[in-house]
Amino acid sequence: MASQKVLLCFALQLIFVLSAFHHTANAQAQGLKVGFYANTCPKAETIVTQIIFQTMAVAPSLGAPLMRMHFHDCFVRGCEGSVLLNSATNQSEKFATPNLSLRGGHTIGTSHCTAFNNRLYNFTGNGDTDPSLDSEYIDKLKMKCKPADQTTLVEMDPGSFKTFDVEYFSLVAKRRGLFTSDAALLDDSETKAYVVNHATASGTATFFKDFGVSMVNMGRVGVLTGSAGQIRKYLDAVFLSSTSDSSVCIVIKMASQKVLICFALQLIFIFSVLHHTANAQGLKVGFYKNTCPKAEAIVAQITHDTVKVAPTLAAPLMRMHYHDCFVRGCEGSLLLNSATNQSEKFATPNLSLRGFQIIDKIKTALEKECPQVVSCADIVALVARDSVAALNGPTWEVETGRRDGRVSNITEALRQLVPPFANITALRTAFSTRGLSAKDIAVLSGAHTIGTSHCTAFNNRLYNFTGKGDTDPTLDSEYIDELKKKCKPADRTTLVEMDPGSFKTFDVKYFQVVAKRRGLFSSDSALLDDSETKTYVLSHASSSGTSSFFKDFGVSMVNMGRLGVLTGSAGEIRKVCSAVN
């Protein structure tokens, strides 16, 4: 066979993974190395990559099953291509039930209902559901999968199943992993820590690197090298047998290349799939530099003009970003009006938000400048930055490239937004499950340096803290007396400054207030109940300047702005922020 036609069915797998991640791991002891075909088939990688890119361009859903082939191959007899064989004298691996769904990482792909239906209808054999699976998600899955359903396909990573990203970890952290094996990751301290850490905390770089390392590790399992095994022959759609081990390989002829390759060169596809989606997370500073170069200037101008004449709007405009990101991620679902169900906007915690008309005004201006280019989710993120800057607060580089979600549910907002009466345990849980740190809690709480609140958000601290008509002992007694003069027990309208005397200025006085036990909310007082958050509060309460806090605030806002984003082809770019297209 000419050297251009010599392609190894199984050995090509590892080469492309190693190339994809630029690893040079010392696998030579097993006969594996980067560039194995440099002399015998120098165009091998180029040929494979070109074919896969052409395939993915027209059939992106093939990415997941093609990637999974490598796992299904390596875990049976090792990474030696046995999953590709058709039946000869006996039924081959290809026809085992777990492999019947292969068409070509759970963050991409779909699954038949049969793989998880027991979690919905008969988990322990008593007609019950799996208690480790989120109840709302169970209801959604039941709408798609009936008990005897053998055909329906469900996305493993809803809304992101064609994008290789870290959204899978966010789902698992929310108890929405599709399989029992997904949920099991939360039952071990080491795997749970990894899941929580990658639940959209810091982009995809770490996960992508780890994924490459783990795939290389798996790719070394039970390999045949040297004189072991064989190099399978191939012809146009013909099965060939070898007397040594009855190997069979389906082949496909690429006429234009005059090259035949084995069906599904498994890990080659991972290289192409990952390369195809490596930028899917897609957030970067200056995302609209070429497509809408005036975008950020337009947002900044309208925001500054607004805050100049209505400075009290700065706080709710900034808070929109938090209220959006903590429910479904930073994908603009907060902005949607109710359609078939009540949307997040009408959840009690969101009723105090103002300034939606400013978002609409900005969107109108952007649509005039560059139609359907800038997402509403990015507008919210930019407005948060610019509203703070308009009050002489910090500024930071906002990563953009988010796309807009299509779902908004009031129930999710009620469950996922951290209430003002949260204690430190609730705060740490809410933040850690989203990959945010204790420092992020303290820093982002500093946003309470601007804005006001209705009495209803803290009246229990003044009149009925434990249900016995008492006050909150963690709140300064003199401050309680001052607040009682403003807020009567049934007061639902009065507004109180969060940072008395400084509520229109973004500064560090909030930390001084908290240190004196005068934080307006229970969640403010809770910062003193944890050593890490308390240290941050006290450090900045005695600070002589704002530079440290301002820098930290920008970093934490960027961290929060990465939560659950939709990028690439996920979601949409809304024409109007209050309605899906």
VOGU-3710 file (C-alpha; in Angstrom, 3 decimals, decimal comma):
1> masqkvllcf> 0,000/0,000/0,000  1,278/3,488/-0,781  2,385/5,382/2,311  -0,451/7,893/1,852  -2,911/5,030/2,210  -1,456/3,552/5,399  -3,630/4,671/8,327  -3,831/2,833/11,630  -7,348/2,382/12,952  -6,528/2,634/16,640
11> alqlifvlsa> -3,147/4,371/16,935  -4,291/7,538/15,182  -6,569/8,205/18,144  -3,927/9,191/20,647  -1,840/11,120/18,170  -4,576/13,601/17,558  -5,446/14,078/21,201  -1,794/14,687/21,982  -1,570/17,114/19,093  -4,798/18,849/20,069
21> fhhtanaqaq> -3,538/19,662/23,542  0,140/20,081/22,555  1,141/17,460/25,096  4,419/15,584/24,926  3,735/13,125/27,707  6,323/10,390/28,001  4,387/7,497/26,536  7,286/6,145/24,461  7,638/3,162/26,775  4,414/1,849/25,267
31> glkvgfyant> 5,413/2,845/21,762  3,163/5,902/21,692  4,554/9,271/20,709  3,575/12,556/19,126  4,276/12,581/15,389  4,307/8,806/14,948  3,277/9,204/11,290  5,610/12,113/10,478  7,572/9,957/8,029  5,180/7,154/7,053
41> cpkaetivtq> 2,059/9,251/6,446  2,892/12,950/6,883  -0,508/14,170/5,665  -2,501/11,936/8,022  -3,496/14,582/10,554  -4,347/17,138/7,874  -6,576/14,664/6,037  -8,430/13,626/9,176  -8,881/17,189/10,414  -10,250/18,379/7,085
51> iifqtmavap> -12,781/15,557/6,869  -13,936/16,087/10,454  -14,334/19,820/10,058  -16,415/19,241/6,942  -18,523/16,721/8,856  -18,996/18,925/11,925  -19,989/21,885/9,786  -23,049/20,045/8,490  -23,718/17,637/11,392  -22,551/19,105/14,736
61> slgaplmrmh> -24,629/16,567/16,671  -22,141/13,887/15,581  -19,501/15,409/17,849  -20,611/13,691/21,045  -21,013/10,098/19,798  -17,756/10,337/17,854  -15,973/11,478/21,004  -17,605/8,798/23,163  -16,295/6,069/20,866  -12,867/6,449/22,436
71> fhdcfvrgce> -14,173/5,765/25,950  -16,279/2,825/24,746  -13,238/1,412/22,979  -10,613/1,922/25,715  -12,703/0,478/28,540  -13,075/-2,842/26,703  -9,780/-4,650/25,883  -7,971/-1,297/25,803  -7,589/1,392/23,143  -7,181/-0,978/20,224
81> gsvllnsatn> -10,127/-0,293/17,969  -12,211/-3,347/18,864  -15,362/-1,218/19,132  -15,200/-0,719/15,359  -15,395/-4,386/14,412  -18,499/-5,880/12,887  -19,622/-9,316/14,012  -17,856/-12,291/12,438  -17,944/-15,626/14,268  -19,535/-13,938/17,286
91> qsekfatpnl> -21,313/-10,679/18,042  -18,830/-7,840/18,377  -18,660/-4,964/20,900  -20,356/-2,643/18,443  -23,665/-4,406/19,016  -23,620/-4,351/22,830  -26,503/-2,293/24,249  -24,285/0,538/25,621  -22,776/1,002/22,163  -25,979/1,067/20,158
101> slrgghtigt> -26,319/4,809/20,746  -22,925/5,581/19,223  -23,190/7,638/16,031  -19,929/8,926/15,544  -18,213/14,127/27,580  -21,682/14,762/28,743  -21,338/18,485/28,049  -22,263/17,632/24,473  -24,725/15,157/23,035  -28,086/13,582/23,724
111> shctafnnrl> -29,409/10,440/25,370  -32,437/8,218/24,938  -34,968/8,321/27,770  -34,282/4,665/28,533  -30,891/5,593/30,004  -32,445/7,524/32,904  -36,207/6,795/32,974  -35,847/4,795/36,184  -34,879/8,049/37,921  -38,225/9,523/36,897
121> ynftgngdtd> -40,650/6,661/37,467  -39,242/3,723/39,411  -35,979/4,533/41,140  -36,141/1,990/43,973  -38,775/-0,271/42,441  -41,638/1,415/44,290  -42,762/3,809/41,569  -40,707/6,653/43,057  -38,314/9,273/41,712  -34,612/9,738/42,411
131> psldseyidk> -34,343/12,130/45,394  -30,922/13,293/44,197  -32,478/14,740/41,018  -33,914/18,265/41,140  -37,710/18,049/41,398  -38,373/20,748/38,790  -36,029/19,012/36,379  -37,890/15,754/36,987  -41,125/17,461/35,960  -39,508/18,783/32,779
141> lkmkckpadq> -38,061/15,394/31,900  -41,405/13,673/32,470  -42,941/15,996/29,889  -40,433/14,658/27,352  -40,080/11,037/28,454  -43,034/8,762/29,131  -42,446/5,495/31,044  -42,151/3,264/27,983  -40,418/5,786/25,705  -37,705/4,067/23,641
151> ttlvemdpgs> -37,063/6,717/20,998  -37,030/10,275/22,369  -33,651/12,001/22,652  -32,921/14,428/25,490  -30,041/16,905/25,683  -27,421/15,918/28,272  -26,487/19,589/28,721  -29,740/21,503/28,040  -29,277/24,578/25,875  -25,587/23,832/25,379
161> fktfdveyfs> -25,482/20,264/24,068  -23,644/21,218/20,881  -21,057/23,296/22,712  -18,085/21,864/24,577  -17,951/24,002/27,717  -18,217/23,872/31,522  -21,997/24,250/31,686  -22,237/20,527/32,513  -20,675/21,179/35,921  -23,215/23,940/36,626
171> lvakrrglft> -26,019/21,482/35,918  -24,551/18,782/38,147  -24,067/21,298/40,960  -27,765/22,160/40,634  -28,669/18,437/40,839  -29,654/18,381/37,166  -27,183/15,814/35,862  -29,118/13,509/33,555  -27,611/10,221/34,703  -27,162/8,636/38,118
181> sdaallddse> -23,438/8,632/37,374  -23,604/12,428/37,038  -25,337/12,827/40,388  -22,789/10,467/41,952  -20,065/13,068/41,433  -21,539/14,967/44,375  -21,204/11,934/46,663  -17,411/11,998/46,809  -15,450/14,866/48,327  -12,815/14,967/45,580
191> tkayvvnhat> -15,173/14,771/42,605  -17,623/17,166/44,278  -14,870/19,730/44,814  -13,980/19,546/41,118  -17,613/19,934/40,039  -18,251/22,904/42,317  -14,978/24,554/41,325  -15,808/24,302/37,639  -19,463/25,270/37,903  -18,729/28,254/35,642
201> asgtatffkd> -16,329/29,923/38,031  -13,381/30,805/35,853  -14,012/30,038/32,214  -12,964/26,896/30,386  -9,152/27,000/30,389  -8,588/24,759/33,414  -11,216/22,209/32,418  -9,979/22,091/28,833  -6,427/21,439/30,056  -7,587/18,779/32,525
211> fgvsmvnmgr> -9,742/17,149/29,873  -6,755/16,786/27,585  -4,632/15,247/30,329  -7,364/12,773/31,301  -8,012/11,795/27,701  -4,295/11,141/27,236  -4,313/9,008/30,384  -7,292/7,022/29,140  -5,723/6,724/25,684  -2,860/4,688/27,166
221> vgvltgsagq> -5,126/1,966/28,511  -4,301/-1,478/27,097  -2,723/-0,239/23,874  -1,093/-2,597/21,381  2,191/-1,334/19,930  5,268/-2,682/18,191  4,538/-6,126/16,763  1,388/-6,711/18,832  -1,951/-6,676/17,010  -2,074/-5,597/13,393
231> irkyldavfl> -2,527/-2,720/11,010  -5,949/-3,408/9,525  -6,328/-3,435/5,756  -9,225/-1,687/4,102  -11,076/-1,405/0,778  -14,137/0,543/-0,377  -16,965/-0,504/1,964  -15,558/-4,027/2,178  -14,848/-5,975/5,357  -11,498/-7,753/5,481
241> sstsdssvci> -10,548/-10,493/7,917  -7,104/-11,190/9,287  -6,088/-14,709/10,232  -4,314/-13,376/13,303  -7,301/-11,971/15,152  -10,228/-11,743/12,722  -10,099/-7,939/12,821  -12,611/-6,134/10,674  -12,780/-2,483/9,804  -15,358/-0,500/7,860
251> vikmasqkvl> -13,698/2,007/5,625  -14,804/5,067/3,774  -13,270/6,218/0,535  -12,626/9,907/0,042  -12,393/10,030/-3,739  -10,899/13,503/-3,933  -8,057/12,429/-1,643  -7,880/8,844/-2,933  -7,488/7,874/0,689  -9,482/5,299/2,611
261> icfalqlifi> -9,804/5,731/6,375  -11,276/3,461/9,030  -14,812/4,276/10,108  -14,733/6,684/13,077  -11,098/7,282/13,910  -12,289/7,953/17,394  -10,010/10,380/19,131  -9,148/12,270/16,015  -12,674/13,566/16,278  -12,061/14,833/19,785
271> fsvlhhtana> -9,295/17,017/18,436  -11,610/18,407/15,804  -14,625/18,676/18,104  -12,652/20,479/20,784  -10,982/22,748/18,270  -14,369/23,430/16,719  -15,810/24,466/20,097  -12,731/25,604/22,042  -13,868/29,227/21,835  -17,495/28,332/22,505
281> qglkvgfykn> -17,350/29,796/25,986  -16,403/32,806/23,940  -16,214/35,642/26,460  -13,508/38,180/25,819  -12,816/41,861/26,242  -13,647/43,727/23,038  -15,902/41,045/21,582  -17,749/43,683/19,491  -14,615/45,491/18,328  -15,215/44,549/14,702
291> tcpkaeaiva> -18,937/43,766/14,569  -20,181/46,808/16,492  -17,212/49,034/17,416  -19,334/51,766/19,022  -21,324/49,368/21,219  -19,622/50,012/24,555  -19,473/53,763/23,940  -23,223/53,834/23,260  -23,975/51,896/26,452  -21,665/54,113/28,519
301> qithdtvkva> -23,099/57,353/27,151  -26,734/56,474/27,815  -25,930/55,043/31,258  -23,902/58,074/32,336  -26,562/60,478/31,056  -29,203/58,556/33,005  -27,306/58,363/36,290  -26,378/62,035/36,037  -30,036/63,074/36,252  -31,283/60,076/38,284
311> ptlaaplmrm> -28,419/58,840/40,508  -30,731/56,551/42,483  -31,068/54,392/39,356  -27,418/53,353/39,543  -27,968/50,757/42,275  -30,893/48,883/40,682  -29,162/48,978/37,284  -26,083/47,422/38,851  -28,146/44,864/40,780  -29,777/43,677/37,560
321> hyhdcfvrgc> -26,543/41,915/36,670  -26,502/39,952/39,933  -30,229/39,159/39,761  -29,738/37,915/36,212  -26,556/35,886/36,743  -27,723/34,009/39,842  -30,741/32,581/38,006  -29,950/30,455/34,928  -26,684/32,366/34,450  -25,836/35,697/32,829
331> egslllnsat> -28,118/35,273/29,817  -30,679/38,056/30,134  -33,603/35,954/31,363  -34,328/38,625/33,994  -35,394/41,036/31,251  -38,094/38,853/29,707  -41,750/39,663/30,215  -44,152/36,864/31,069  -45,348/34,705/28,192  -46,736/31,233/28,885
341> nqsekfatpn> -45,659/31,496/32,516  -44,666/34,282/34,903  -41,101/35,378/34,286  -38,271/36,122/36,723  -38,975/39,839/36,509  -42,094/39,379/38,633  -40,494/37,413/41,466  -40,657/39,298/44,772  -36,873/39,907/44,998  -36,975/41,535/41,557
351> lslrgfqiid> -39,928/43,839/42,120  -37,629/46,500/43,554  -35,522/46,596/40,397  -35,897/49,730/38,305  -34,422/50,905/35,050  -35,684/48,326/32,588  -36,627/51,221/30,316  -32,957/52,238/30,245  -31,978/48,780/29,038  -34,654/49,071/26,343
361> kiktalekec> -33,370/52,519/25,349  -29,842/51,199/24,998  -31,021/48,193/23,005  -32,924/50,457/20,609  -29,817/52,557/20,047  -27,678/49,477/19,457  -30,182/47,942/17,055  -30,041/51,158/15,051  -26,236/51,075/15,028  -25,757/47,345/14,384
371> pqvvscadiv> -28,943/45,246/14,198  -29,064/41,980/16,141  -25,393/41,966/17,093  -25,200/42,979/20,761  -27,000/40,739/23,244  -29,223/41,950/26,045  -27,141/39,890/28,484  -24,054/41,878/27,512  -25,959/45,141/27,828  -26,809/44,262/31,439
381> alvardsvaa> -23,158/43,462/32,190  -21,929/46,702/30,621  -24,585/48,820/32,317  -23,587/47,372/35,704  -20,036/48,582/35,156  -21,004/51,970/33,766  -23,604/52,750/36,439  -20,961/52,165/39,137  -18,415/54,284/37,288  -20,978/57,083/36,976
391> lngptwevet> -21,001/57,370/40,789  -17,205/57,735/40,907  -16,830/54,036/41,551  -14,425/51,592/39,922  -14,373/50,604/36,301  -13,189/47,327/34,841  -12,897/45,570/31,526  -16,123/43,687/30,881  -15,868/40,414/29,029  -18,529/40,276/26,332
401> grrdgrvsni> -19,815/37,677/23,911  -22,824/36,432/25,878  -25,972/35,387/24,073  -29,543/35,625/25,313  -31,555/32,805/26,844  -35,086/31,926/25,831  -36,510/30,820/29,191  -37,519/32,822/32,263  -39,364/31,357/35,231  -40,511/33,112/38,395
411> tealrqlvpp> -40,073/29,960/40,489  -36,390/29,701/39,638  -35,833/33,294/40,723  -37,600/32,714/44,031  -35,451/29,659/44,721  -32,071/30,828/43,532  -31,724/34,480/44,497  -30,041/34,932/47,869  -32,525/36,679/50,207  -31,516/39,643/52,413
421> fanitalrta> -32,142/37,504/55,504  -29,577/34,855/54,477  -27,053/33,740/57,096  -23,406/33,037/56,318  -24,053/29,338/55,664  -26,666/30,157/53,039  -24,389/32,763/51,500  -21,411/30,448/51,268  -23,544/27,667/49,812  -25,116/29,940/47,206
431> fstrglsakd> -21,772/31,306/46,113  -19,694/28,128/46,298  -22,161/26,131/44,200  -21,619/28,762/41,528  -17,859/28,607/41,867  -17,575/31,931/43,688  -15,391/32,368/46,758  -15,872/33,752/50,260  -13,934/36,793/49,136  -16,429/37,266/46,309
441> iavlsgahti> -19,203/37,284/48,935  -17,566/40,088/50,897  -16,564/42,082/47,839  -19,907/41,871/46,045  -21,752/42,687/49,280  -19,849/45,957/49,053  -22,279/46,900/46,298  -24,631/47,809/49,154  -22,626/51,002/49,454  -25,147/52,501/47,032
451> gtshctafnn> -28,914/52,269/46,875  -31,962/52,009/49,087  -34,272/49,299/50,361  -37,902/49,009/51,378  -38,539/48,435/55,079  -40,053/45,028/54,311  -36,580/43,635/53,536  -35,395/44,056/57,139  -38,427/44,872/59,336  -38,254/41,461/60,989
461> rlynftgkgd> -34,929/42,522/62,492  -36,693/45,420/64,181  -39,938/43,884/65,394  -40,096/40,090/65,222  -36,703/38,516/64,647  -37,358/35,075/66,152  -41,159/35,228/66,070  -41,410/36,499/69,642  -41,660/40,220/68,989  -37,926/40,704/69,548
471> tdptldseyi> -35,131/42,512/67,732  -32,018/41,124/66,060  -29,250/41,083/68,698  -26,573/41,402/65,995  -27,933/44,816/64,975  -26,690/47,881/66,860  -29,377/48,949/69,357  -29,084/52,665/68,565  -29,419/51,902/64,886  -32,528/49,844/65,638
481> delkkkckpa> -34,092/52,889/67,286  -33,244/55,045/64,267  -34,733/52,529/61,869  -37,912/52,146/63,909  -38,550/55,859/63,495  -38,546/55,383/59,728  -40,146/51,958/59,431  -43,351/50,999/61,202  -44,249/47,290/61,467  -46,554/47,227/58,434
491> drttlvemdp> -44,621/49,752/56,328  -44,345/48,565/52,714  -43,433/51,821/50,964  -40,713/53,693/52,840  -37,202/53,557/51,396  -34,136/53,490/53,642  -30,526/54,142/52,627  -28,324/51,031/52,691  -25,232/53,121/53,418  -26,556/56,107/55,423
501> gsfktfdvky> -25,198/59,451/54,258  -23,286/57,882/51,383  -25,860/55,925/49,406  -25,180/57,832/46,174  -21,419/57,385/46,373  -19,565/54,182/45,608  -16,943/53,924/48,367  -15,758/51,767/51,312  -18,046/53,282/53,946  -20,300/50,231/53,678
511> fqvvakrrgl> -17,616/48,163/55,391  -17,402/50,705/58,202  -21,157/50,428/58,661  -21,033/46,615/58,792  -18,091/46,658/61,226  -20,214/48,817/63,564  -23,050/46,242/63,366  -25,167/48,622/61,281  -25,515/46,582/58,119  -29,130/46,912/57,029
521> fssdsalldd> -29,713/43,263/56,104  -29,084/40,036/57,959  -26,834/39,078/55,049  -24,697/42,149/55,816  -24,340/41,180/59,473  -23,546/37,614/58,421  -20,244/38,798/56,971  -18,968/39,056/60,555  -19,796/35,388/61,231  -17,103/33,971/58,955
531> setktyvlsh> -13,398/34,501/59,528  -12,579/35,165/55,875  -15,400/37,595/55,141  -14,953/39,271/58,537  -11,266/39,854/57,853  -12,128/41,497/54,547  -14,766/43,732/56,153  -12,502/44,883/58,980  -9,556/45,420/56,659  -11,549/47,750/54,439
541> asssgtssff> -13,414/49,403/57,289  -10,109/50,852/58,435  -8,747/51,411/54,944  -7,524/54,863/54,041  -8,496/54,536/50,409  -10,659/52,729/47,895  -8,102/51,328/45,447  -7,939/47,818/46,932  -11,721/47,422/47,139  -12,231/48,940/43,700
551> kdfgvsmvnm> -9,774/46,485/42,161  -11,350/43,540/43,986  -14,839/44,630/42,984  -13,940/44,585/39,302  -12,434/41,103/39,614  -15,470/39,714/41,447  -17,872/41,267/38,949  -15,953/39,591/36,129  -16,113/36,285/38,024  -19,858/36,636/38,483
561> grlgvltgsa> -20,289/37,706/34,872  -19,048/34,306/33,706  -21,815/32,347/35,411  -23,834/30,129/33,087  -23,185/32,177/29,975  -24,486/31,192/26,561  -21,990/31,720/23,750  -21,256/30,550/20,250  -24,470/29,276/18,704  -26,302/28,761/22,006
571> geirkvcsav> -29,253/31,008/22,779  -29,976/33,971/20,528  -29,441/37,702/20,079  -32,805/39,228/20,964  -34,207/42,032/18,875  -36,124/43,297/21,907  -34,810/42,571/25,391  -38,215/41,893/26,922  -39,208/39,142/24,485  -37,622/36,187/22,728
581> n> -37,331/36,382/18,966
//
